[in-house]
Amino acid sequence: MLVDDKNKKCLFYGSTLQKSIRQNPSCTTIEAAKLVGEELVKACNDLNINEISSYDRNGFACGERMQAFEIAISRHGFLPR
């Protein structure tokens, strides 16, 4: 989720379970996580957002899916590496 805390609005929501993300039946959850990250970057670009002030994994460990998501968004400068 991409949330605007000031205005209390959800600006973007993405999930590896969304049909729009997993259009291809052979898409793995790792590939889907990468696509969610790319969709988040597109949403940020559309909304003229160039930095994310905080990032929370919601308690999820940094497994392969989270790494794929983080790599996708860090390529565009949203996460410091």
PyMOL Python script that loads the backbone (N, CA, C, O; Angstrom):
from pymol import cmd

cmd.read_pdbstr("""\
ATOM      1  N   MET A   1       0.837  -1.180   0.000  1.00  0.00           N
ATOM      2  CA  MET A   1       0.000   0.000   0.000  1.00  0.00           C
ATOM      3  C   MET A   1       0.882   1.243   0.000  1.00  0.00           C
ATOM      4  O   MET A   1       1.942   1.285   0.626  1.00  0.00           O
ATOM      5  N   LEU A   2       0.418   2.227  -0.706  1.00  0.00           N
ATOM      6  CA  LEU A   2       1.036   3.546  -0.681  1.00  0.00           C
ATOM      7  C   LEU A   2      -0.006   4.453  -0.057  1.00  0.00           C
ATOM      8  O   LEU A   2      -1.088   4.647  -0.611  1.00  0.00           O
ATOM      9  N   VAL A   3       0.330   5.012   1.111  1.00  0.00           N
ATOM     10  CA  VAL A   3      -0.643   5.769   1.893  1.00  0.00           C
ATOM     11  C   VAL A   3      -0.181   7.204   2.079  1.00  0.00           C
ATOM     12  O   VAL A   3       0.986   7.462   2.373  1.00  0.00           O
ATOM     13  N   ASP A   4      -1.109   8.130   1.904  1.00  0.00           N
ATOM     14  CA  ASP A   4      -0.879   9.535   2.219  1.00  0.00           C
ATOM     15  C   ASP A   4      -1.394   9.742   3.642  1.00  0.00           C
ATOM     16  O   ASP A   4      -2.601   9.837   3.861  1.00  0.00           O
ATOM     17  N   ASP A   5      -0.473   9.813   4.613  1.00  0.00           N
ATOM     18  CA  ASP A   5      -0.859   9.922   6.015  1.00  0.00           C
ATOM     19  C   ASP A   5      -1.530  11.253   6.341  1.00  0.00           C
ATOM     20  O   ASP A   5      -2.419  11.311   7.190  1.00  0.00           O
ATOM     21  N   LYS A   6      -1.110  12.310   5.675  1.00  0.00           N
ATOM     22  CA  LYS A   6      -1.706  13.617   5.940  1.00  0.00           C
ATOM     23  C   LYS A   6      -3.200  13.628   5.625  1.00  0.00           C
ATOM     24  O   LYS A   6      -4.016  14.077   6.431  1.00  0.00           O
ATOM     25  N   ASN A   7      -3.540  13.131   4.449  1.00  0.00           N
ATOM     26  CA  ASN A   7      -4.930  13.150   4.001  1.00  0.00           C
ATOM     27  C   ASN A   7      -5.667  11.850   4.290  1.00  0.00           C
ATOM     28  O   ASN A   7      -6.844  11.710   3.959  1.00  0.00           O
ATOM     29  N   LYS A   8      -4.971  10.901   4.908  1.00  0.00           N
ATOM     30  CA  LYS A   8      -5.544   9.603   5.267  1.00  0.00           C
ATOM     31  C   LYS A   8      -6.209   8.918   4.068  1.00  0.00           C
ATOM     32  O   LYS A   8      -7.377   8.532   4.107  1.00  0.00           O
ATOM     33  N   LYS A   9      -5.405   8.785   2.992  1.00  0.00           N
ATOM     34  CA  LYS A   9      -5.889   8.163   1.765  1.00  0.00           C
ATOM     35  C   LYS A   9      -4.933   7.075   1.307  1.00  0.00           C
ATOM     36  O   LYS A   9      -3.715   7.205   1.430  1.00  0.00           O
ATOM     37  N   CYS A  10      -5.496   6.012   0.785  1.00  0.00           N
ATOM     38  CA  CYS A  10      -4.704   4.966   0.141  1.00  0.00           C
ATOM     39  C   CYS A  10      -4.521   5.379  -1.316  1.00  0.00           C
ATOM     40  O   CYS A  10      -5.497   5.526  -2.052  1.00  0.00           O
ATOM     41  N   LEU A  11      -3.270   5.565  -1.729  1.00  0.00           N
ATOM     42  CA  LEU A  11      -2.972   6.007  -3.087  1.00  0.00           C
ATOM     43  C   LEU A  11      -2.723   4.843  -4.040  1.00  0.00           C
ATOM     44  O   LEU A  11      -2.935   4.961  -5.247  1.00  0.00           O
ATOM     45  N   PHE A  12      -2.274   3.724  -3.490  1.00  0.00           N
ATOM     46  CA  PHE A  12      -1.991   2.536  -4.304  1.00  0.00           C
ATOM     47  C   PHE A  12      -2.097   1.304  -3.431  1.00  0.00           C
ATOM     48  O   PHE A  12      -1.675   1.309  -2.275  1.00  0.00           O
ATOM     49  N   TYR A  13      -2.661   0.257  -3.988  1.00  0.00           N
ATOM     50  CA  TYR A  13      -2.700  -1.038  -3.333  1.00  0.00           C
ATOM     51  C   TYR A  13      -2.319  -2.083  -4.366  1.00  0.00           C
ATOM     52  O   TYR A  13      -2.848  -2.088  -5.477  1.00  0.00           O
ATOM     53  N   GLY A  14      -1.415  -2.954  -4.006  1.00  0.00           N
ATOM     54  CA  GLY A  14      -1.018  -4.032  -4.899  1.00  0.00           C
ATOM     55  C   GLY A  14      -0.811  -5.312  -4.123  1.00  0.00           C
ATOM     56  O   GLY A  14      -0.358  -5.295  -2.978  1.00  0.00           O
ATOM     57  N   SER A  15      -1.146  -6.424  -4.755  1.00  0.00           N
ATOM     58  CA  SER A  15      -1.003  -7.732  -4.125  1.00  0.00           C
ATOM     59  C   SER A  15      -0.611  -8.763  -5.170  1.00  0.00           C
ATOM     60  O   SER A  15      -0.983  -8.651  -6.339  1.00  0.00           O
ATOM     61  N   THR A  16       0.135  -9.755  -4.744  1.00  0.00           N
ATOM     62  CA  THR A  16       0.510 -10.839  -5.661  1.00  0.00           C
ATOM     63  C   THR A  16      -0.704 -11.706  -6.001  1.00  0.00           C
ATOM     64  O   THR A  16      -0.623 -12.548  -6.895  1.00  0.00           O
ATOM     65  N   LEU A  17      -1.812 -11.518  -5.312  1.00  0.00           N
ATOM     66  CA  LEU A  17      -3.026 -12.294  -5.570  1.00  0.00           C
ATOM     67  C   LEU A  17      -3.957 -11.623  -6.580  1.00  0.00           C
ATOM     68  O   LEU A  17      -4.924 -12.244  -7.022  1.00  0.00           O
ATOM     69  N   GLN A  18      -3.689 -10.376  -6.952  1.00  0.00           N
ATOM     70  CA  GLN A  18      -4.543  -9.673  -7.893  1.00  0.00           C
ATOM     71  C   GLN A  18      -4.454 -10.297  -9.279  1.00  0.00           C
ATOM     72  O   GLN A  18      -3.367 -10.629  -9.750  1.00  0.00           O
ATOM     73  N   LYS A  19      -5.609 -10.455  -9.932  1.00  0.00           N
ATOM     74  CA  LYS A  19      -5.626 -11.033 -11.276  1.00  0.00           C
ATOM     75  C   LYS A  19      -4.884 -10.155 -12.269  1.00  0.00           C
ATOM     76  O   LYS A  19      -4.260 -10.664 -13.200  1.00  0.00           O
ATOM     77  N   SER A  20      -4.943  -8.837 -12.082  1.00  0.00           N
ATOM     78  CA  SER A  20      -4.244  -7.935 -13.003  1.00  0.00           C
ATOM     79  C   SER A  20      -2.723  -8.090 -12.902  1.00  0.00           C
ATOM     80  O   SER A  20      -2.008  -7.827 -13.869  1.00  0.00           O
ATOM     81  N   ILE A  21      -2.236  -8.509 -11.756  1.00  0.00           N
ATOM     82  CA  ILE A  21      -0.794  -8.729 -11.562  1.00  0.00           C
ATOM     83  C   ILE A  21      -0.393 -10.101 -12.093  1.00  0.00           C
ATOM     84  O   ILE A  21       0.635 -10.239 -12.757  1.00  0.00           O
ATOM     85  N   ARG A  22      -1.200 -11.107 -11.801  1.00  0.00           N
ATOM     86  CA  ARG A  22      -0.860 -12.485 -12.190  1.00  0.00           C
ATOM     87  C   ARG A  22      -1.646 -12.916 -13.413  1.00  0.00           C
ATOM     88  O   ARG A  22      -2.347 -13.927 -13.381  1.00  0.00           O
ATOM     89  N   GLN A  23      -1.533 -12.156 -14.487  1.00  0.00           N
ATOM     90  CA  GLN A  23      -2.272 -12.472 -15.705  1.00  0.00           C
ATOM     91  C   GLN A  23      -1.840 -13.801 -16.299  1.00  0.00           C
ATOM     92  O   GLN A  23      -2.655 -14.550 -16.837  1.00  0.00           O
ATOM     93  N   ASN A  24      -0.579 -14.078 -16.198  1.00  0.00           N
ATOM     94  CA  ASN A  24      -0.046 -15.308 -16.760  1.00  0.00           C
ATOM     95  C   ASN A  24      -0.148 -16.404 -15.704  1.00  0.00           C
ATOM     96  O   ASN A  24       0.405 -16.247 -14.615  1.00  0.00           O
ATOM     97  N   PRO A  25      -0.840 -17.513 -15.988  1.00  0.00           N
ATOM     98  CA  PRO A  25      -0.996 -18.564 -14.975  1.00  0.00           C
ATOM     99  C   PRO A  25       0.319 -19.172 -14.502  1.00  0.00           C
ATOM    100  O   PRO A  25       0.380 -19.731 -13.407  1.00  0.00           O
ATOM    101  N   SER A  26       1.365 -19.072 -15.308  1.00  0.00           N
ATOM    102  CA  SER A  26       2.640 -19.658 -14.881  1.00  0.00           C
ATOM    103  C   SER A  26       3.497 -18.661 -14.096  1.00  0.00           C
ATOM    104  O   SER A  26       4.654 -18.951 -13.793  1.00  0.00           O
ATOM    105  N   CYS A  27       2.949 -17.505 -13.769  1.00  0.00           N
ATOM    106  CA  CYS A  27       3.671 -16.481 -13.021  1.00  0.00           C
ATOM    107  C   CYS A  27       3.867 -16.952 -11.576  1.00  0.00           C
ATOM    108  O   CYS A  27       2.902 -17.292 -10.892  1.00  0.00           O
ATOM    109  N   THR A  28       5.107 -16.969 -11.124  1.00  0.00           N
ATOM    110  CA  THR A  28       5.389 -17.376  -9.749  1.00  0.00           C
ATOM    111  C   THR A  28       5.092 -16.211  -8.802  1.00  0.00           C
ATOM    112  O   THR A  28       4.920 -15.074  -9.243  1.00  0.00           O
ATOM    113  N   THR A  29       5.033 -16.495  -7.523  1.00  0.00           N
ATOM    114  CA  THR A  29       4.776 -15.431  -6.551  1.00  0.00           C
ATOM    115  C   THR A  29       5.945 -14.450  -6.502  1.00  0.00           C
ATOM    116  O   THR A  29       5.753 -13.269  -6.210  1.00  0.00           O
ATOM    117  N   ILE A  30       7.143 -14.928  -6.785  1.00  0.00           N
ATOM    118  CA  ILE A  30       8.312 -14.044  -6.806  1.00  0.00           C
ATOM    119  C   ILE A  30       8.217 -13.079  -7.993  1.00  0.00           C
ATOM    120  O   ILE A  30       8.494 -11.888  -7.852  1.00  0.00           O
ATOM    121  N   GLU A  31       7.824 -13.598  -9.159  1.00  0.00           N
ATOM    122  CA  GLU A  31       7.634 -12.732 -10.328  1.00  0.00           C
ATOM    123  C   GLU A  31       6.491 -11.752 -10.074  1.00  0.00           C
ATOM    124  O   GLU A  31       6.570 -10.591 -10.477  1.00  0.00           O
ATOM    125  N   ALA A  32       5.435 -12.208  -9.413  1.00  0.00           N
ATOM    126  CA  ALA A  32       4.298 -11.344  -9.103  1.00  0.00           C
ATOM    127  C   ALA A  32       4.711 -10.237  -8.131  1.00  0.00           C
ATOM    128  O   ALA A  32       4.254  -9.102  -8.260  1.00  0.00           O
ATOM    129  N   ALA A  33       5.568 -10.558  -7.162  1.00  0.00           N
ATOM    130  CA  ALA A  33       6.047  -9.546  -6.214  1.00  0.00           C
ATOM    131  C   ALA A  33       6.850  -8.469  -6.942  1.00  0.00           C
ATOM    132  O   ALA A  33       6.748  -7.288  -6.612  1.00  0.00           O
ATOM    133  N   LYS A  34       7.643  -8.871  -7.926  1.00  0.00           N
ATOM    134  CA  LYS A  34       8.395  -7.917  -8.722  1.00  0.00           C
ATOM    135  C   LYS A  34       7.434  -7.016  -9.496  1.00  0.00           C
ATOM    136  O   LYS A  34       7.652  -5.808  -9.591  1.00  0.00           O
ATOM    137  N   LEU A  35       6.371  -7.603 -10.049  1.00  0.00           N
ATOM    138  CA  LEU A  35       5.377  -6.820 -10.788  1.00  0.00           C
ATOM    139  C   LEU A  35       4.649  -5.833  -9.881  1.00  0.00           C
ATOM    140  O   LEU A  35       4.335  -4.720 -10.303  1.00  0.00           O
ATOM    141  N   VAL A  36       4.378  -6.229  -8.641  1.00  0.00           N
ATOM    142  CA  VAL A  36       3.743  -5.316  -7.686  1.00  0.00           C
ATOM    143  C   VAL A  36       4.664  -4.119  -7.446  1.00  0.00           C
ATOM    144  O   VAL A  36       4.202  -2.979  -7.405  1.00  0.00           O
ATOM    145  N   GLY A  37       5.948  -4.372  -7.289  1.00  0.00           N
ATOM    146  CA  GLY A  37       6.915  -3.288  -7.111  1.00  0.00           C
ATOM    147  C   GLY A  37       6.949  -2.360  -8.302  1.00  0.00           C
ATOM    148  O   GLY A  37       7.010  -1.141  -8.138  1.00  0.00           O
ATOM    149  N   GLU A  38       6.910  -2.918  -9.502  1.00  0.00           N
ATOM    150  CA  GLU A  38       6.916  -2.096 -10.710  1.00  0.00           C
ATOM    151  C   GLU A  38       5.634  -1.274 -10.822  1.00  0.00           C
ATOM    152  O   GLU A  38       5.676  -0.122 -11.253  1.00  0.00           O
ATOM    153  N   GLU A  39       4.495  -1.855 -10.438  1.00  0.00           N
ATOM    154  CA  GLU A  39       3.232  -1.120 -10.450  1.00  0.00           C
ATOM    155  C   GLU A  39       3.246   0.006  -9.418  1.00  0.00           C
ATOM    156  O   GLU A  39       2.686   1.076  -9.657  1.00  0.00           O
ATOM    157  N   LEU A  40       3.883  -0.233  -8.276  1.00  0.00           N
ATOM    158  CA  LEU A  40       4.019   0.816  -7.262  1.00  0.00           C
ATOM    159  C   LEU A  40       4.841   1.982  -7.804  1.00  0.00           C
ATOM    160  O   LEU A  40       4.489   3.143  -7.594  1.00  0.00           O
ATOM    161  N   VAL A  41       5.921   1.678  -8.490  1.00  0.00           N
ATOM    162  CA  VAL A  41       6.766   2.723  -9.079  1.00  0.00           C
ATOM    163  C   VAL A  41       5.967   3.514 -10.114  1.00  0.00           C
ATOM    164  O   VAL A  41       6.065   4.741 -10.160  1.00  0.00           O
ATOM    165  N   LYS A  42       5.177   2.828 -10.944  1.00  0.00           N
ATOM    166  CA  LYS A  42       4.342   3.517 -11.936  1.00  0.00           C
ATOM    167  C   LYS A  42       3.348   4.451 -11.250  1.00  0.00           C
ATOM    168  O   LYS A  42       3.148   5.584 -11.686  1.00  0.00           O
ATOM    169  N   ALA A  43       2.729   3.967 -10.174  1.00  0.00           N
ATOM    170  CA  ALA A  43       1.771   4.800  -9.437  1.00  0.00           C
ATOM    171  C   ALA A  43       2.466   6.023  -8.849  1.00  0.00           C
ATOM    172  O   ALA A  43       1.914   7.123  -8.886  1.00  0.00           O
ATOM    173  N   CYS A  44       3.661   5.844  -8.312  1.00  0.00           N
ATOM    174  CA  CYS A  44       4.423   6.975  -7.766  1.00  0.00           C
ATOM    175  C   CYS A  44       4.755   7.982  -8.857  1.00  0.00           C
ATOM    176  O   CYS A  44       4.642   9.189  -8.643  1.00  0.00           O
ATOM    177  N   ASN A  45       5.159   7.502 -10.011  1.00  0.00           N
ATOM    178  CA  ASN A  45       5.477   8.400 -11.118  1.00  0.00           C
ATOM    179  C   ASN A  45       4.235   9.165 -11.566  1.00  0.00           C
ATOM    180  O   ASN A  45       4.311  10.365 -11.832  1.00  0.00           O
ATOM    181  N   ASP A  46       3.091   8.481 -11.652  1.00  0.00           N
ATOM    182  CA  ASP A  46       1.845   9.130 -12.052  1.00  0.00           C
ATOM    183  C   ASP A  46       1.414  10.202 -11.058  1.00  0.00           C
ATOM    184  O   ASP A  46       0.814  11.207 -11.439  1.00  0.00           O
ATOM    185  N   LEU A  47       1.722   9.982  -9.783  1.00  0.00           N
ATOM    186  CA  LEU A  47       1.332  10.916  -8.725  1.00  0.00           C
ATOM    187  C   LEU A  47       2.431  11.931  -8.395  1.00  0.00           C
ATOM    188  O   LEU A  47       2.298  12.711  -7.452  1.00  0.00           O
ATOM    189  N   ASN A  48       3.510  11.917  -9.172  1.00  0.00           N
ATOM    190  CA  ASN A  48       4.660  12.812  -8.957  1.00  0.00           C
ATOM    191  C   ASN A  48       5.267  12.651  -7.561  1.00  0.00           C
ATOM    192  O   ASN A  48       5.619  13.633  -6.908  1.00  0.00           O
ATOM    193  N   ILE A  49       5.382  11.416  -7.122  1.00  0.00           N
ATOM    194  CA  ILE A  49       6.013  11.094  -5.843  1.00  0.00           C
ATOM    195  C   ILE A  49       7.419  10.603  -6.153  1.00  0.00           C
ATOM    196  O   ILE A  49       7.591   9.645  -6.907  1.00  0.00           O
ATOM    197  N   ASN A  50       8.443  11.262  -5.568  1.00  0.00           N
ATOM    198  CA  ASN A  50       9.810  10.835  -5.843  1.00  0.00           C
ATOM    199  C   ASN A  50      10.544  10.303  -4.624  1.00  0.00           C
ATOM    200  O   ASN A  50      11.733   9.995  -4.712  1.00  0.00           O
ATOM    201  N   GLU A  51       9.870  10.190  -3.498  1.00  0.00           N
ATOM    202  CA  GLU A  51      10.503   9.559  -2.341  1.00  0.00           C
ATOM    203  C   GLU A  51       9.429   8.957  -1.432  1.00  0.00           C
ATOM    204  O   GLU A  51       8.299   9.440  -1.356  1.00  0.00           O
ATOM    205  N   ILE A  52       9.818   7.908  -0.763  1.00  0.00           N
ATOM    206  CA  ILE A  52       8.944   7.261   0.204  1.00  0.00           C
ATOM    207  C   ILE A  52       9.539   7.531   1.576  1.00  0.00           C
ATOM    208  O   ILE A  52      10.686   7.169   1.840  1.00  0.00           O
ATOM    209  N   SER A  53       8.760   8.172   2.458  1.00  0.00           N
ATOM    210  CA  SER A  53       9.319   8.602   3.744  1.00  0.00           C
ATOM    211  C   SER A  53       9.482   7.453   4.733  1.00  0.00           C
ATOM    212  O   SER A  53      10.389   7.484   5.565  1.00  0.00           O
ATOM    213  N   SER A  54       8.632   6.452   4.660  1.00  0.00           N
ATOM    214  CA  SER A  54       8.832   5.297   5.534  1.00  0.00           C
ATOM    215  C   SER A  54       8.399   4.038   4.803  1.00  0.00           C
ATOM    216  O   SER A  54       7.526   4.065   3.935  1.00  0.00           O
ATOM    217  N   TYR A  55       9.027   2.944   5.174  1.00  0.00           N
ATOM    218  CA  TYR A  55       8.766   1.664   4.540  1.00  0.00           C
ATOM    219  C   TYR A  55       8.635   0.625   5.636  1.00  0.00           C
ATOM    220  O   TYR A  55       9.504   0.513   6.500  1.00  0.00           O
ATOM    221  N   ASP A  56       7.559  -0.129   5.602  1.00  0.00           N
ATOM    222  CA  ASP A  56       7.301  -1.126   6.633  1.00  0.00           C
ATOM    223  C   ASP A  56       6.908  -2.430   5.959  1.00  0.00           C
ATOM    224  O   ASP A  56       6.023  -2.446   5.103  1.00  0.00           O
ATOM    225  N   ARG A  57       7.553  -3.510   6.333  1.00  0.00           N
ATOM    226  CA  ARG A  57       7.239  -4.826   5.767  1.00  0.00           C
ATOM    227  C   ARG A  57       6.058  -5.488   6.465  1.00  0.00           C
ATOM    228  O   ARG A  57       5.669  -6.599   6.107  1.00  0.00           O
ATOM    229  N   ASN A  58       5.492  -4.820   7.449  1.00  0.00           N
ATOM    230  CA  ASN A  58       4.350  -5.361   8.184  1.00  0.00           C
ATOM    231  C   ASN A  58       4.689  -6.691   8.856  1.00  0.00           C
ATOM    232  O   ASN A  58       3.851  -7.589   8.933  1.00  0.00           O
ATOM    233  N   GLY A  59       5.903  -6.803   9.332  1.00  0.00           N
ATOM    234  CA  GLY A  59       6.310  -8.003  10.053  1.00  0.00           C
ATOM    235  C   GLY A  59       6.803  -9.143   9.190  1.00  0.00           C
ATOM    236  O   GLY A  59       7.251 -10.164   9.710  1.00  0.00           O
ATOM    237  N   PHE A  60       6.726  -8.982   7.864  1.00  0.00           N
ATOM    238  CA  PHE A  60       7.182 -10.051   6.987  1.00  0.00           C
ATOM    239  C   PHE A  60       8.696 -10.100   6.960  1.00  0.00           C
ATOM    240  O   PHE A  60       9.360  -9.064   6.898  1.00  0.00           O
ATOM    241  N   ALA A  61       9.239 -11.305   7.006  1.00  0.00           N
ATOM    242  CA  ALA A  61      10.688 -11.487   6.909  1.00  0.00           C
ATOM    243  C   ALA A  61      11.125 -11.150   5.492  1.00  0.00           C
ATOM    244  O   ALA A  61      10.306 -11.123   4.574  1.00  0.00           O
ATOM    245  N   CYS A  62      12.383 -10.899   5.319  1.00  0.00           N
ATOM    246  CA  CYS A  62      12.899 -10.544   3.995  1.00  0.00           C
ATOM    247  C   CYS A  62      13.193 -11.813   3.204  1.00  0.00           C
ATOM    248  O   CYS A  62      14.350 -12.164   2.972  1.00  0.00           O
ATOM    249  N   GLY A  63      12.135 -12.488   2.798  1.00  0.00           N
ATOM    250  CA  GLY A  63      12.270 -13.688   1.984  1.00  0.00           C
ATOM    251  C   GLY A  63      12.412 -13.324   0.517  1.00  0.00           C
ATOM    252  O   GLY A  63      12.613 -12.159   0.175  1.00  0.00           O
ATOM    253  N   GLU A  64      12.308 -14.321  -0.346  1.00  0.00           N
ATOM    254  CA  GLU A  64      12.515 -14.112  -1.777  1.00  0.00           C
ATOM    255  C   GLU A  64      11.492 -13.153  -2.375  1.00  0.00           C
ATOM    256  O   GLU A  64      11.846 -12.327  -3.216  1.00  0.00           O
ATOM    257  N   ARG A  65      10.218 -13.248  -1.954  1.00  0.00           N
ATOM    258  CA  ARG A  65       9.200 -12.348  -2.494  1.00  0.00           C
ATOM    259  C   ARG A  65       9.462 -10.908  -2.095  1.00  0.00           C
ATOM    260  O   ARG A  65       9.364 -10.004  -2.925  1.00  0.00           O
ATOM    261  N   MET A  66       9.797 -10.688  -0.820  1.00  0.00           N
ATOM    262  CA  MET A  66      10.069  -9.325  -0.359  1.00  0.00           C
ATOM    263  C   MET A  66      11.318  -8.777  -1.035  1.00  0.00           C
ATOM    264  O   MET A  66      11.370  -7.595  -1.373  1.00  0.00           O
ATOM    265  N   GLN A  67      12.314  -9.615  -1.235  1.00  0.00           N
ATOM    266  CA  GLN A  67      13.530  -9.165  -1.914  1.00  0.00           C
ATOM    267  C   GLN A  67      13.224  -8.768  -3.351  1.00  0.00           C
ATOM    268  O   GLN A  67      13.737  -7.757  -3.832  1.00  0.00           O
ATOM    269  N   ALA A  68      12.396  -9.548  -4.047  1.00  0.00           N
ATOM    270  CA  ALA A  68      12.031  -9.227  -5.433  1.00  0.00           C
ATOM    271  C   ALA A  68      11.295  -7.888  -5.485  1.00  0.00           C
ATOM    272  O   ALA A  68      11.551  -7.072  -6.370  1.00  0.00           O
ATOM    273  N   PHE A  69      10.384  -7.665  -4.541  1.00  0.00           N
ATOM    274  CA  PHE A  69       9.648  -6.403  -4.469  1.00  0.00           C
ATOM    275  C   PHE A  69      10.606  -5.250  -4.188  1.00  0.00           C
ATOM    276  O   PHE A  69      10.554  -4.219  -4.860  1.00  0.00           O
ATOM    277  N   GLU A  70      11.477  -5.421  -3.200  1.00  0.00           N
ATOM    278  CA  GLU A  70      12.406  -4.361  -2.816  1.00  0.00           C
ATOM    279  C   GLU A  70      13.402  -4.035  -3.923  1.00  0.00           C
ATOM    280  O   GLU A  70      13.748  -2.869  -4.112  1.00  0.00           O
ATOM    281  N   ILE A  71      13.859  -5.025  -4.643  1.00  0.00           N
ATOM    282  CA  ILE A  71      14.775  -4.783  -5.759  1.00  0.00           C
ATOM    283  C   ILE A  71      14.068  -3.982  -6.840  1.00  0.00           C
ATOM    284  O   ILE A  71      14.652  -3.062  -7.413  1.00  0.00           O
ATOM    285  N   ALA A  72      12.808  -4.325  -7.127  1.00  0.00           N
ATOM    286  CA  ALA A  72      12.056  -3.616  -8.162  1.00  0.00           C
ATOM    287  C   ALA A  72      11.890  -2.137  -7.818  1.00  0.00           C
ATOM    288  O   ALA A  72      12.004  -1.284  -8.698  1.00  0.00           O
ATOM    289  N   ILE A  73      11.621  -1.823  -6.546  1.00  0.00           N
ATOM    290  CA  ILE A  73      11.423  -0.408  -6.208  1.00  0.00           C
ATOM    291  C   ILE A  73      12.747   0.316  -5.956  1.00  0.00           C
ATOM    292  O   ILE A  73      12.836   1.527  -6.157  1.00  0.00           O
ATOM    293  N   SER A  74      13.770  -0.411  -5.519  1.00  0.00           N
ATOM    294  CA  SER A  74      15.058   0.252  -5.268  1.00  0.00           C
ATOM    295  C   SER A  74      15.756   0.632  -6.572  1.00  0.00           C
ATOM    296  O   SER A  74      16.565   1.560  -6.583  1.00  0.00           O
ATOM    297  N   ARG A  75      15.464  -0.060  -7.662  1.00  0.00           N
ATOM    298  CA  ARG A  75      16.045   0.297  -8.962  1.00  0.00           C
ATOM    299  C   ARG A  75      15.650   1.705  -9.388  1.00  0.00           C
ATOM    300  O   ARG A  75      16.343   2.342 -10.181  1.00  0.00           O
ATOM    301  N   HIS A  76      14.542   2.177  -8.861  1.00  0.00           N
ATOM    302  CA  HIS A  76      14.048   3.506  -9.209  1.00  0.00           C
ATOM    303  C   HIS A  76      14.330   4.517  -8.103  1.00  0.00           C
ATOM    304  O   HIS A  76      13.803   5.630  -8.119  1.00  0.00           O
ATOM    305  N   GLY A  77      15.165   4.125  -7.141  1.00  0.00           N
ATOM    306  CA  GLY A  77      15.617   5.056  -6.108  1.00  0.00           C
ATOM    307  C   GLY A  77      14.684   5.224  -4.918  1.00  0.00           C
ATOM    308  O   GLY A  77      14.841   6.168  -4.144  1.00  0.00           O
ATOM    309  N   PHE A  78      13.715   4.326  -4.757  1.00  0.00           N
ATOM    310  CA  PHE A  78      12.789   4.471  -3.646  1.00  0.00           C
ATOM    311  C   PHE A  78      13.279   3.844  -2.337  1.00  0.00           C
ATOM    312  O   PHE A  78      12.779   4.181  -1.264  1.00  0.00           O
ATOM    313  N   LEU A  79      14.228   2.959  -2.418  1.00  0.00           N
ATOM    314  CA  LEU A  79      14.813   2.374  -1.213  1.00  0.00           C
ATOM    315  C   LEU A  79      16.322   2.512  -1.286  1.00  0.00           C
ATOM    316  O   LEU A  79      16.926   2.146  -2.294  1.00  0.00           O
ATOM    317  N   PRO A  80      16.943   3.036  -0.234  1.00  0.00           N
ATOM    318  CA  PRO A  80      18.405   3.105  -0.245  1.00  0.00           C
ATOM    319  C   PRO A  80      18.999   1.704  -0.107  1.00  0.00           C
ATOM    320  O   PRO A  80      18.534   0.908   0.709  1.00  0.00           O
ATOM    321  N   ARG A  81      19.992   1.414  -0.876  1.00  0.00           N
ATOM    322  CA  ARG A  81      20.664   0.110  -0.803  1.00  0.00           C
ATOM    323  C   ARG A  81      22.044   0.287  -0.248  1.00  0.00           C
ATOM    324  O   ARG A  81      22.781  -0.689  -0.103  1.00  0.00           O
TER     325      ARG A  81
END
""", "prot")
cmd.dss("prot")
cmd.show_as("cartoon", "prot")
cmd.util.cbc("prot")
cmd.orient("prot")
